[in-house]
Amino acid sequence: MSNLLALTIIWPLIAGILAAFLNNKKRLVRPISQLFMVINLVLVSVVLYLVYNNGTIVLETGSYEAPFGIVLVGDLLAITLVMTTNIVATTCIFYAPKSLSEQQESFYFYSFFFMLISGVSGAFLTGDIFNLFVFFEVLLMASYGLIVLGNGKAQLRESLKYVLINLFSSMLFVTTIAFLYSVVGSVNMAQVSQRVQEVEQQGVLTTIAILFFFVFATKAAVFPLYYWLPRPYIVPNPVVSALFGALLTKVGIYSILRIFTLIFVGEVDITHTIFIYLAAFTMIFGVIGALSTHNIKLIVAYNIIPAVGFMIMGIGIFTETSLSGTIYYLINDMVIKGALFLLVGVIAYVAGTSDLRKMNGLIHHYPALGWILFVSTLVLAGIPPFSGFIGKLLLIQGGLANEEIMVVIASLISSLLILFSMIRIFIRGFWGEKTDAPPHPERKINARRMTWPIVVLLSITIVLGVGAEFFYPSIEQMGEYLMDPQNYIDSVIKE
């Protein structure tokens, strides 16, 4: 059964290679890509079921036992995030044919798409820090291919910015891994955790920890390293923006969550206190960006940043409750960000512009879009009973229990500002008098076809909120698991 872990990474790669061979046969590559994605979703569902019932699955490759060989570790946290990734990706693959131009599809969109899913899944499942770097590079190479699909000066400028920032962080990442290996003599996460604990994270290890945080914070867009993020996420096609917004920054957050609950837990008064202050600044400055623009795509892109702040807040507080809140919020944000990027793509398509000042009265022609946006806004802002509220409630409870009043106040203020930034799209773009010109019939049909994947994602967030009593025990179990690194070590290294 452990081989199924590898299959969740290999299957998308197989699909990507097949899509490359069928690239010129559009009528064939679309349904085959959708079929492969649905099969992968079923495969991951089976693995999630096995992990939920039987515990962590560990795959030791090449018949070498850990810590000497490369391992994949499918604990409940990792496989839940892989499942969420595949849910978002499945909705995107059905949205893509209606959103992409033939030119964009012809430049190997589906191959890059599957490579991205493989890289993200591998990053969540790997038990080896060097292979975390490798999977980061896989997903980044795929993202480089996806971000340049299209044309225009703006896309070229933002693509270059995106590539240069990630090249710099990747060089620092591999250098930091080398520093860590020179000190502890291993890159297996479980063994590194053991050895760091043995020396109580003394001396240079805390410096290495801060370097790792700098790398992952750059990729996750934590203050003040978020400056690169918003515009590169809006220049590609909306389906690419949805993949980026839902998945890429979350891999950075997951890496911080894993590394700073498993390995670097010896100097929490230094590292995790820094996280709390950065979380507060990330929330406030991110939402200020969302309030400063009239571009609906930029509003959603900027709202990635305060969400990152909420997740870093939970890691910084470092209690079972706060970590549970981070996990709940992470899952919710992956789904709702995917839905929102797809949604604003449809809104910009039917309005003919992404400038909010040029929209008015859309609800008269597209009422479903308007109310989907309204509910999505409530989910994003954390209004009860939706899933965003559950995650934020846990984070605030953890903050109050630890007397971290400053970051709790920042989280409440940013939540109100997030609501205000998003509700502007509904009020200015959808409310108002009915326009004289009727909508183009083809646009209305295409908009209807592009709406159902968004509804699927939005429905999941509603279920996560309304059904919190069912999901929370598993989330709480993940929080407890993260608080004791020995749980992970015992799963991987057999004495």
C-alpha positions as CSV (number, residue, x, y, z in Angstrom):
1,M,0.0,0.0,0.0
2,S,2.9,2.4,0.6
3,N,3.6,2.5,-3.1
4,L,0.4,4.4,-3.6
5,L,2.2,7.4,-2.1
6,A,4.7,7.4,-5.0
7,L,1.8,6.9,-7.4
8,T,0.2,10.2,-6.3
9,I,3.4,11.9,-7.6
10,I,4.1,9.7,-10.6
11,W,0.6,9.6,-12.0
12,P,0.5,13.4,-12.8
13,L,3.9,13.1,-14.4
14,I,2.6,10.3,-16.7
15,A,-0.4,12.4,-17.5
16,G,1.9,15.4,-18.3
17,I,4.1,13.3,-20.7
18,L,1.0,11.9,-22.4
19,A,-0.4,15.4,-22.8
20,A,2.8,16.6,-24.4
21,F,2.5,13.8,-27.1
22,L,-1.2,14.7,-27.7
23,N,-0.6,18.5,-27.5
24,N,-1.7,19.2,-31.1
25,K,-4.9,17.1,-30.7
26,K,-7.1,19.5,-28.7
27,R,-10.3,17.4,-28.8
28,L,-8.4,14.5,-27.4
29,V,-6.0,16.1,-24.9
30,R,-8.8,17.9,-23.0
31,P,-10.9,14.9,-22.0
32,I,-7.9,12.7,-21.4
33,S,-6.4,15.3,-19.1
34,Q,-9.7,15.6,-17.2
35,L,-9.9,11.8,-16.9
36,F,-6.3,11.5,-15.6
37,M,-7.1,14.2,-13.0
38,V,-10.2,12.5,-11.8
39,I,-8.3,9.2,-11.5
40,N,-5.6,10.9,-9.5
41,L,-8.3,12.5,-7.2
42,V,-9.7,9.0,-6.6
43,L,-6.2,7.6,-6.0
44,V,-5.5,10.3,-3.4
45,S,-8.9,9.7,-1.8
46,V,-8.0,6.0,-1.3
47,V,-4.6,7.0,0.3
48,L,-6.4,9.5,2.6
49,Y,-8.8,6.8,3.7
50,L,-5.9,4.4,4.4
51,V,-4.0,7.0,6.4
52,Y,-7.1,8.1,8.3
53,N,-7.8,4.5,9.4
54,N,-4.4,3.0,9.7
55,G,-2.0,5.9,10.5
56,T,1.0,7.3,8.8
57,I,2.2,5.6,5.6
58,V,6.0,5.7,5.0
59,L,7.6,4.7,1.7
60,E,11.3,3.9,1.8
61,T,12.6,4.0,-1.8
62,G,15.3,1.8,-3.2
63,S,15.1,-0.7,-0.3
64,Y,17.2,1.7,1.9
65,E,15.8,2.2,5.3
66,A,15.4,5.7,6.8
67,P,17.4,7.7,7.4
68,F,19.8,6.5,4.7
69,G,17.3,6.3,1.8
70,I,14.8,8.8,0.4
71,V,11.5,8.6,2.1
72,L,7.9,9.7,1.4
73,V,5.9,10.3,4.6
74,G,2.1,10.3,4.2
75,D,0.9,11.5,7.6
76,L,-2.6,12.9,8.0
77,L,-1.5,16.5,7.5
78,A,0.5,15.8,4.3
79,I,-2.1,13.7,2.6
80,T,-5.0,16.0,3.5
81,L,-3.1,18.8,1.8
82,V,-2.5,16.6,-1.2
83,M,-6.2,15.8,-1.3
84,T,-7.0,19.6,-1.2
85,T,-4.5,20.2,-4.0
86,N,-6.2,17.6,-6.2
87,I,-9.7,18.9,-5.5
88,V,-8.6,22.4,-6.6
89,A,-6.7,21.0,-9.6
90,T,-9.7,18.9,-10.7
91,T,-12.0,21.9,-10.8
92,C,-9.3,23.9,-12.7
93,I,-8.9,21.3,-15.4
94,F,-12.6,21.4,-16.1
95,Y,-12.6,25.2,-16.1
96,A,-9.5,25.5,-18.4
97,P,-10.9,24.7,-21.8
98,K,-13.5,27.5,-21.5
99,S,-11.0,30.0,-20.3
100,L,-7.8,29.3,-22.3
101,S,-7.3,30.5,-25.9
102,E,-6.2,27.9,-28.4
103,Q,-2.8,29.5,-28.5
104,Q,-2.4,29.2,-24.7
105,E,-3.5,25.5,-24.8
106,S,-1.1,24.8,-27.7
107,F,2.0,25.8,-25.6
108,Y,1.8,22.7,-23.5
109,F,-0.6,24.0,-20.8
110,Y,-1.7,20.5,-19.8
111,S,1.9,19.2,-19.5
112,F,2.9,22.1,-17.2
113,F,-0.3,21.8,-15.3
114,F,0.4,18.1,-14.4
115,M,4.0,18.9,-13.6
116,L,2.9,21.5,-11.1
117,I,0.5,19.1,-9.4
118,S,3.2,16.5,-9.2
119,G,5.7,19.0,-7.7
120,V,3.2,20.3,-5.1
121,S,2.2,16.8,-4.1
122,G,5.8,15.8,-3.7
123,A,6.6,18.8,-1.6
124,F,3.9,17.9,0.8
125,L,4.8,14.2,1.0
126,T,8.6,14.2,1.1
127,G,10.4,13.4,4.3
128,D,13.8,14.7,3.1
129,I,14.8,18.4,3.1
130,F,16.9,18.1,0.0
131,N,14.0,16.5,-1.9
132,L,11.8,19.3,-0.6
133,F,14.1,21.5,-2.6
134,V,13.9,19.2,-5.6
135,F,10.1,19.2,-5.6
136,F,10.1,23.0,-5.1
137,E,12.1,23.2,-8.3
138,V,9.7,20.9,-10.1
139,L,6.7,23.0,-9.3
140,L,8.6,26.2,-10.0
141,M,9.7,25.0,-13.4
142,A,6.1,24.2,-14.2
143,S,5.0,27.6,-12.9
144,Y,7.6,29.3,-15.1
145,G,6.0,27.6,-18.1
146,L,2.5,28.5,-17.0
147,I,3.1,32.1,-16.2
148,V,4.5,32.9,-19.7
149,L,1.5,31.5,-21.5
150,G,0.1,34.5,-23.4
151,N,1.7,37.7,-24.5
152,G,2.0,41.4,-23.7
153,K,4.6,43.6,-22.0
154,A,2.9,43.3,-18.5
155,Q,3.1,39.5,-18.6
156,L,6.7,39.6,-19.7
157,R,7.7,42.1,-17.0
158,E,5.9,40.2,-14.2
159,S,7.2,36.8,-15.4
160,L,10.8,38.1,-15.2
161,K,10.2,39.4,-11.7
162,Y,8.7,36.1,-10.6
163,V,11.5,34.0,-12.1
164,L,14.3,36.2,-10.6
165,I,12.8,36.2,-7.1
166,N,12.4,32.4,-7.1
167,L,15.9,31.8,-8.6
168,F,17.3,33.9,-5.7
169,S,15.3,32.1,-3.0
170,S,16.2,28.7,-4.6
171,M,19.9,29.4,-4.5
172,L,19.6,30.4,-0.8
173,F,17.5,27.3,-0.1
174,V,20.1,24.9,-1.4
175,T,22.9,26.8,0.3
176,T,21.1,26.6,3.6
177,I,20.6,22.9,3.2
178,A,24.3,22.6,2.7
179,F,24.9,24.5,6.0
180,L,22.5,22.3,7.8
181,Y,24.1,19.1,6.4
182,S,27.5,20.3,7.5
183,V,26.3,20.7,11.0
184,V,24.0,17.6,11.6
185,G,25.2,15.3,8.8
186,S,21.8,14.4,7.5
187,V,18.9,15.7,5.4
188,N,16.3,13.2,6.5
189,M,13.8,15.4,8.5
190,A,13.2,12.9,11.2
191,Q,17.0,12.3,11.9
192,V,17.7,16.1,11.6
193,S,15.0,16.6,14.3
194,Q,16.7,14.0,16.5
195,R,20.1,15.6,16.2
196,V,19.0,19.2,16.6
197,Q,17.1,18.1,19.8
198,E,20.3,16.3,21.1
199,V,22.2,19.6,21.1
200,E,19.2,21.7,22.1
201,Q,19.4,23.8,18.9
202,Q,22.5,25.6,20.1
203,G,24.7,28.1,18.3
204,V,24.6,28.2,14.5
205,L,21.4,26.0,14.2
206,T,19.2,28.9,15.2
207,T,20.9,31.0,12.5
208,I,20.2,28.2,10.0
209,A,16.6,28.1,11.2
210,I,16.2,31.8,10.4
211,L,17.8,31.3,6.9
212,F,15.2,28.5,6.3
213,F,12.4,30.8,7.4
214,F,13.7,33.6,5.0
215,V,13.6,31.1,2.1
216,F,10.1,29.9,2.8
217,A,8.8,33.3,3.8
218,T,9.9,34.6,0.4
219,K,8.0,31.9,-1.4
220,A,5.0,32.3,1.0
221,A,5.0,36.1,0.7
222,V,5.4,37.0,4.4
223,F,6.1,40.7,5.3
224,P,8.3,42.3,4.1
225,L,9.0,39.8,1.3
226,Y,5.5,39.9,-0.2
227,Y,6.2,42.8,-2.6
228,W,6.8,40.5,-5.6
229,L,3.5,38.6,-5.3
230,P,0.3,40.3,-6.4
231,R,1.0,41.3,-10.0
232,P,2.7,38.1,-11.2
233,Y,-0.4,36.2,-10.0
234,I,-2.9,38.2,-12.1
235,V,-1.1,38.5,-15.5
236,P,-1.6,34.8,-16.6
237,N,-5.0,33.3,-17.6
238,P,-7.4,33.0,-14.6
239,V,-7.0,29.2,-14.4
240,V,-3.3,29.7,-13.9
241,S,-3.9,32.4,-11.4
242,A,-6.2,30.1,-9.5
243,L,-3.5,27.4,-9.3
244,F,-0.9,29.9,-8.2
245,G,-3.1,31.6,-5.6
246,A,-4.4,28.3,-4.2
247,L,-1.2,26.2,-4.2
248,L,2.1,27.9,-4.5
249,T,2.2,30.2,-1.4
250,K,0.7,27.3,0.6
251,V,3.7,25.1,-0.1
252,G,5.8,27.8,1.5
253,I,3.5,27.9,4.5
254,Y,3.5,24.1,4.8
255,S,7.3,24.1,4.8
256,I,7.4,26.6,7.6
257,L,4.8,24.6,9.5
258,R,6.7,21.3,9.1
259,I,10.2,22.6,9.7
260,F,9.3,24.8,12.7
261,T,7.2,22.1,14.5
262,L,9.5,19.2,13.7
263,I,13.1,20.4,13.7
264,F,13.6,24.0,15.0
265,V,11.6,23.9,18.3
266,G,14.5,24.5,20.7
267,E,14.5,28.4,20.6
268,V,10.8,29.2,20.2
269,D,11.3,32.4,22.2
270,I,13.4,33.7,19.4
271,T,12.1,32.2,16.2
272,H,8.4,31.9,17.0
273,T,8.2,35.4,18.6
274,I,9.5,36.8,15.3
275,F,6.8,34.9,13.5
276,I,4.1,36.6,15.6
277,Y,5.3,40.1,14.8
278,L,5.7,39.3,11.1
279,A,2.2,37.8,11.0
280,A,0.7,41.0,12.3
281,F,2.5,43.2,9.8
282,T,1.7,40.7,7.0
283,M,-2.0,40.9,7.8
284,I,-2.2,44.7,7.9
285,F,0.0,45.6,5.0
286,G,-1.5,42.9,2.8
287,V,-5.1,44.1,3.2
288,I,-4.0,47.7,2.7
289,G,-2.8,46.6,-0.7
290,A,-6.2,45.1,-1.4
291,L,-7.9,48.4,-0.4
292,S,-5.6,50.5,-2.6
293,T,-6.6,49.1,-6.0
294,H,-9.7,49.0,-8.3
295,N,-8.5,46.0,-10.2
296,I,-10.7,43.1,-9.1
297,K,-7.9,40.5,-9.8
298,L,-5.4,42.5,-7.8
299,I,-7.9,42.8,-4.9
300,V,-8.0,39.0,-4.7
301,A,-4.3,38.6,-5.2
302,Y,-3.5,41.1,-2.4
303,N,-5.8,39.1,-0.1
304,I,-3.5,36.2,-0.3
305,I,-1.1,38.1,1.9
306,P,-3.2,38.7,5.0
307,A,-4.2,35.0,4.8
308,V,-0.5,34.1,4.9
309,G,-0.3,36.3,8.0
310,F,-3.1,34.3,9.7
311,M,-1.3,31.1,9.1
312,I,2.0,32.4,10.4
313,M,0.2,33.7,13.4
314,G,-0.8,30.2,14.4
315,I,2.7,28.8,13.9
316,G,4.1,31.6,16.0
317,I,1.7,31.1,18.9
318,F,2.7,27.4,18.8
319,T,-0.1,25.7,20.8
320,E,-2.3,22.8,19.8
321,T,-5.2,25.1,19.3
322,S,-3.3,27.6,17.2
323,L,-1.7,24.9,15.0
324,S,-5.2,23.4,14.5
325,G,-6.4,26.9,13.5
326,T,-3.5,27.2,11.0
327,I,-4.3,23.8,9.4
328,Y,-8.0,24.5,9.2
329,Y,-7.4,28.0,7.8
330,L,-4.8,26.6,5.3
331,I,-7.2,24.0,3.9
332,N,-10.0,26.6,3.7
333,D,-7.7,29.2,2.0
334,M,-6.5,26.8,-0.7
335,V,-10.1,26.1,-1.7
336,I,-11.5,29.6,-1.4
337,K,-8.6,31.3,-3.2
338,G,-9.0,28.8,-6.1
339,A,-12.7,29.7,-6.3
340,L,-12.1,33.4,-6.1
341,F,-9.5,33.6,-8.8
342,L,-11.7,31.5,-11.1
343,L,-14.6,33.8,-10.2
344,V,-13.0,37.1,-10.9
345,G,-11.8,35.6,-14.1
346,V,-15.4,35.0,-15.1
347,I,-16.5,38.5,-13.9
348,A,-13.7,40.2,-15.9
349,Y,-14.7,38.1,-18.9
350,V,-18.4,39.1,-18.8
351,A,-17.7,42.7,-17.9
352,G,-15.0,43.1,-20.5
353,T,-12.7,44.7,-17.9
354,S,-11.1,44.0,-14.5
355,D,-11.4,47.7,-13.6
356,L,-14.1,48.0,-10.9
357,R,-14.8,51.6,-11.9
358,K,-16.0,50.5,-15.3
359,M,-18.5,47.9,-14.0
360,N,-22.1,48.4,-12.9
361,G,-25.3,46.5,-12.6
362,L,-23.9,43.1,-13.5
363,I,-26.3,41.4,-11.1
364,H,-29.2,42.1,-13.5
365,H,-27.7,40.0,-16.2
366,Y,-25.6,37.6,-14.1
367,P,-27.3,37.1,-10.7
368,A,-25.7,33.8,-10.0
369,L,-22.2,35.3,-10.3
370,G,-23.2,38.1,-7.9
371,W,-24.4,35.9,-5.2
372,I,-21.6,33.4,-5.6
373,L,-19.2,36.4,-5.1
374,F,-21.2,37.5,-2.0
375,V,-21.0,34.1,-0.3
376,S,-17.3,33.8,-1.3
377,T,-16.6,37.2,0.4
378,L,-18.2,36.0,3.6
379,V,-16.1,32.8,3.5
380,L,-12.9,34.8,2.9
381,A,-13.6,37.3,5.6
382,G,-14.4,34.6,8.2
383,I,-18.0,35.3,8.8
384,P,-19.8,32.4,10.6
385,P,-20.8,29.7,9.9
386,F,-18.4,29.4,7.0
387,S,-15.0,27.6,7.2
388,G,-12.9,30.8,7.3
389,F,-14.6,31.6,10.7
390,I,-13.6,28.3,12.2
391,G,-9.9,28.7,11.4
392,K,-9.8,32.3,12.6
393,L,-11.7,31.4,15.8
394,L,-9.1,28.7,16.7
395,L,-6.3,31.2,16.0
396,I,-7.8,33.9,18.1
397,Q,-8.5,31.4,20.9
398,G,-4.8,30.4,20.8
399,G,-3.7,34.0,20.8
400,L,-5.8,35.0,23.8
401,A,-4.8,31.9,25.7
402,N,-1.1,32.9,25.2
403,E,-1.9,36.6,25.8
404,E,-0.7,37.6,22.4
405,I,-3.2,40.5,22.3
406,M,-1.4,42.6,19.7
407,V,-1.6,39.9,17.0
408,V,-5.2,39.1,17.9
409,I,-6.2,42.8,17.5
410,A,-4.4,42.9,14.1
411,S,-6.2,39.7,13.0
412,L,-9.6,41.2,13.9
413,I,-8.9,44.5,12.1
414,S,-7.6,42.8,9.0
415,S,-10.7,40.5,8.9
416,L,-12.9,43.6,8.8
417,L,-10.8,45.2,6.1
418,I,-10.8,42.0,4.0
419,L,-14.6,42.0,4.1
420,F,-14.6,45.7,3.1
421,S,-12.1,45.1,0.2
422,M,-14.1,42.3,-1.3
423,I,-17.6,43.7,-0.7
424,R,-16.6,46.6,-2.8
425,I,-16.6,44.3,-5.9
426,F,-20.2,43.2,-5.1
427,I,-21.5,46.7,-4.4
428,R,-19.8,48.6,-7.2
429,G,-19.6,45.9,-9.8
430,F,-23.0,44.1,-9.4
431,W,-25.2,46.6,-7.6
432,G,-26.6,49.6,-9.5
433,E,-28.9,50.2,-12.5
434,K,-29.3,47.8,-15.3
435,T,-27.2,48.6,-18.3
436,D,-29.0,49.2,-21.6
437,A,-26.8,46.9,-23.7
438,P,-27.8,43.2,-23.3
439,P,-25.1,40.7,-22.6
440,H,-23.6,38.9,-25.5
441,P,-25.4,35.5,-25.7
442,E,-22.1,33.6,-26.2
443,R,-20.6,35.2,-23.2
444,K,-23.6,34.3,-21.1
445,I,-23.4,30.7,-22.1
446,N,-19.6,30.5,-21.5
447,A,-20.0,32.2,-18.1
448,R,-22.6,29.6,-17.1
449,R,-20.3,26.8,-18.1
450,M,-17.3,28.3,-16.2
451,T,-19.4,28.8,-13.0
452,W,-20.0,25.2,-11.9
453,P,-16.3,24.5,-11.0
454,I,-16.5,27.6,-8.8
455,V,-19.7,26.4,-7.2
456,V,-18.0,23.0,-6.4
457,L,-15.2,24.7,-4.5
458,L,-17.5,27.1,-2.7
459,S,-19.7,24.2,-1.6
460,I,-16.7,22.5,-0.1
461,T,-15.9,25.6,2.0
462,I,-19.5,25.8,3.2
463,V,-19.4,22.1,4.2
464,L,-16.1,22.7,6.0
465,G,-17.8,25.4,8.0
466,V,-21.2,23.9,8.6
467,G,-19.7,20.5,9.2
468,A,-16.9,21.7,11.5
469,E,-18.1,19.3,14.3
470,F,-17.3,16.4,12.0
471,F,-14.0,17.7,10.6
472,Y,-12.5,19.3,13.7
473,P,-11.5,16.1,15.6
474,S,-9.2,15.2,12.7
475,I,-7.8,18.8,12.6
476,E,-7.2,18.7,16.3
477,Q,-5.4,15.4,15.9
478,M,-3.1,17.0,13.4
479,G,-2.4,19.8,15.8
480,E,-1.6,17.4,18.6
481,Y,0.7,15.4,16.3
482,L,2.7,18.5,15.3
483,M,3.2,19.5,18.9
484,D,5.2,16.4,19.6
485,P,8.0,15.8,17.0
486,Q,8.6,12.3,18.4
487,N,5.3,11.2,16.6
488,Y,6.9,11.9,13.2
489,I,10.3,10.5,14.2
490,D,8.8,7.2,15.4
491,S,6.8,6.9,12.2
492,V,9.9,7.3,10.0
493,I,12.9,5.8,11.9
494,K,12.4,2.3,13.3
495,E,14.6,1.6,16.2
